[in-house]
Amino acid sequence: MPVYVINCDLNTSEQEKQINAAIKDLSGGSWCRIFDSAWLVVHNGPSAAIYDRLAPFMDELDRLFVINVGADYKSRLNSGPSGWVKKVLG
């Protein structure tokens, strides 16, 4: 299954709650928050589907970036996210 990075720059905490819930839902439970505004999610669809799902919760001042991740990566993460990444991406 494809893994995506979702990076959100939001202006309000209410938006953050909605985005967080939507990310967890669209990932089918396979997600990892790697930074305050960045997530890794497993999603069986294109990046546009993720964008379209999250965009309604955003306003014109917010930013959203979604990109597919491959097995060629390098990271320096805390143990929780690092374990998830190794499990999912190898």
Secondary structure, 3 states (H helix, E strand, C coil): CCEEEEEEECCCHHHHHHHHHHHHHHCCCCEEEEECCEEEEECCCCHHHHHHHHHHHCCCCCEEEEEEECCCCCCCCCHHHHHHHHHHHC
